[in-house]
């Protein structure tokens, strides 16, 4: 495995600094407030207790077609790599805050639910900073404000991941949504910039998270912001909290100006996948990418 360059850049918090970083590299370290740090620590503890629990108990919260979210056992995560079709990553996903969301049973389940919902409540402040930053890229003047409206639909999914010692690597890919928060206390996440892989810093004390730009923002911005191509390389067991922020489901991702190449390629892939031509919306793009990943295409 090739060694990646370490990145020890300072975290930022202002929307202008975030916008500049995303334009340059597609990612940055986002400084967290004390309230956000406490909520993140609480969620790490609750997620670890869930992952450490008996599989028979966790299976009661396994994902199913009639509900949303839930537990995905190791071996159900696609790796985006034909040579190694599945990963050993274990996941509990929170997709809804309503009655259709699956939660584990009992006291430990209540602790996980409370920690996840508390985290989502406080994470919105950091999310707003990023939305403002991206809004300045998509809509630099008030006259163009409507171009940034799809960003107001975030966030979309929270994933609590456990990467095992063996089989926990994740192949290179970009996220399908607008942007992603990644919390890691143990290093493993790497991002590619100009053909060179950078190994990103961990935050054992939860003082910052990694912010990654996704496909939707690259398409809508006409390439002004590039989606962060990233992977996971780790030789030790590690937990990670990942919060995806998507555009509105029906938001069309077509750029108004700039480079159309990435959008056009993604639209052709979706048209071929679904067997019909249609504008590329956030929902259509996510469905296409997920279904293709499951088939390792």
N, C-alpha and C positions, 0 to 999 in steps of 0.2 A: 504494500500500500504506500503510495507516494506521500511524503510529508507535506502538510499544508503550512503556509506561512501564518504565524500568529497575528491576531489583530487586537491591539490593546488601546484602541481609540477611546476617548472620553465619552461617556453618555451625554445626551442632550435632552432638552425638554421643550424648548420653544418651537412653535410651528415653523418659523423661518429656518431654524437649524435643521429640523427634520426634513423640510422640503429640499434644502440644499443637499443633504446627505442622500436622499432618495433619488434625486436627479443624477448624482455622481456615481453611486454604487448600487442603488436599489435596496439598501439596508442601513441600519444604524443601531446603536444601543440607546434605548429610551429610558431615561431616569424615572424611577417610580417614587411617588410620594410615600410618606410614612404610613398613611392609611392603606395604600395599595400594597406596600410591603407586608403589612400585617395580614391582609386578606390573602395574599399569595402564600405566605408561610402557613396559614391555617389550611389552605387548600392542598398544599404539598403534604401536610401531615395526614389529612383525611384521605387523600388519594393513596398514600403509602399504606395506610391501614386497610384500604379496600384491596389493593393488589396483593398484600400479604395474607389475606384471608383464604379460607378453604374454598376450593373451586366449586364444590357442591353448593355453597351459599352464593357464590358469585353467579353461578349458572341460573339462579332464580331471577337475576336481573339481565339475562342475556337478551340481545336485540331480537326483535321479531317484527314481522310485516305490519301488524296492527297497531304498533306503537312507534315511538321515536326514541333515538339514542339507545343507551344501554351498554352492556359489556360485550366486547369483542375479544374472544380468547386468542392467545398466541397462535399464529399461523393463518389468521384471516386478513392480515394487512398485505396488500399488493406492494411490491418493491419497485415497480416501474422498470423492471429489468427482466428480459426474457430468459437470461441464463440462470436466474434465481427467482422464481415466480412469487414466492411468499416470504414474509418476514416473520420473525419470532416476537414482534412487538405486541404487547397486550394493551388494550384501550378501553376506557370508559368514556362514552360520548354524551354530552348534554346538548341536545338540539332544540329543546323547547322548555319553557318555564311553566307550561300548562299541564293539564291532566293527562295529556298524551305522552309525556316523557316517562321513560322507565327509570325507577330508582331502586336501589337495593333495599331489602327489608331490614327491620329492626333498628336498634340504636345506632349501629355503625352506618346504616343507610341514611338515617336522619342527620347524622354528623356530616356525611358526604354531601347530602343535598343542601344543608344549611351553608356549608363552606363554599360550594359551587355558586349558589345564588348570591351570597355575600360578595364573592369575587366578581361576579358579573355586574353587580351594582356599582362597585367602586371602579372597575376597569373602564367604565364609560368615560370618565374624565380624561384618561390617557387616550382613549379612542377619539375623543373630540379634538384633541390636539393634532392627531394624525389626519383626521378629516379636514380640519382647517388647513393643514399643510398641503394636502392633496387638492383641496378646493382652490388654493392659490395657483396651482399648476393647471388645473382644468378650466378654471374661471378666473383669470387674472383681473377682470373688471366686472363690476356689478351687472353690466349688460349681458354678460355670459353666465350669470349665476345658475341658470337652469342646467347647464352642463355638469354641475357638481351635485345636483339633487340626488342622483342614484346613490351617493355615498351615505346619505342619511339613513339607509336601511340597515346598516351594520349594528351589532355583530350577528354572526350566523351559527357558529358551532364552537363548542368548547370540548377539547379532547385531553384526557388525562392518560398519559402514555408511560409505559414501563418498557425500557429496552433491556433485553437480557444480555448476559455476558457473550453468548454466542448466538448468531442469527439476528442480532439487533440492528445491523447496519441498514440504512435506507438509501436506495440509489438516487442519483441526481434527478431533480425535477423542480418545477416552479409551482407555487400554489395557484389555485384556480380563481381565487376571489380577489378583493382589492388589496388587503394587507393582512398580516398575521403577527400576533404577539407570540414569542417563544420564550418561556422561562426555563432555564437549565441551571441546576446547581453543580452539575458535573459536565465538563466540556465534551463535545461530540459533534455539535452542529458546525458545518463548514459551508461557506458561500463562495461561488466562483465569480471573480471580477476580472474582466479582460483576459480570460483564459487561465488565470491563476487561482488556485483554491486558497482560501483564508480560513483558518481555524478560529472560531469565535470564542470569546471569553465566557466563562461561567460566572454566575453570581451566587455564591454560596449563601449570602445574606439577603438575597432577593432585592438588592438595591436598584437593579435595572433588568430590563428584558431586551431581547433582540426583536427588532421590527423589520419584517420582510415585506417588500412590495410584491404584489401578485399580478397574475395575467390581466385581470380586468382593468387595473390602472394602466398597465402598459398599453393595452389596446385603446382605451378612452383618451389617453394622453398623446396618442400618436408617437409613442416611443420617447417622449420627454422623460418619463420614468420607466426604467427597465425592470421587469420582473426578476426577482433574485433567484437565480438557480442555486439550489442548495442540496445537501446530502447529510447523512449522519454516519460518522465513523467513530466507533467507540470500542474499547477493549475491556470495559467494565460495565456492570449493571448500572443503569441510570434512569431516573424519572424525569419527565418533562411535562409542562403544562403548555398547551397550545390553544390560542383563541383566534379563530378565523373571522374576518370581517368582510362580508360580501356586499355587493351592490344589490339594489332591489331585484327580485327575481326576474321581472319583466324589463329591466333596464337593457337597452340595446348598447352594446359595447363598441360600436363603430366610432372611430375618431372623426372629429370635424376638421382637423388639420394635422399636418405632420406625416410621419411614416405609417403607411397602411399595411406594410408587409406582414407583420405579425398577426394583425386582425384578420387579414384576408386568408392567411394560411389556416388560422383556427376556424374560420367560417367554412372553408372548403372541407376541412376534416370533419366538422359537425354535419355538413350537408351529406357527405359520403357516408358517415356513420348512421345517420337517421334515414337516408334514402330520399331526402326531400330538401329543397332549397328554402332557406328562411334567414332573416336577420339573426345575428348571433347575440342572444341575450345571456344574462348571467346564468339563469337556470339551464339553458340549452348547453352552454359551455361546460358547466359543472357536470351535468349528466353525461355529456360526451367523454370528458376526461376521465371521470370515475369508471364508466363502463369500459372504456378502452384500457385503463390501468388494470382492471380486473381480468382482462384478457391479455395483459402484457403487450399491448400494441403501442 
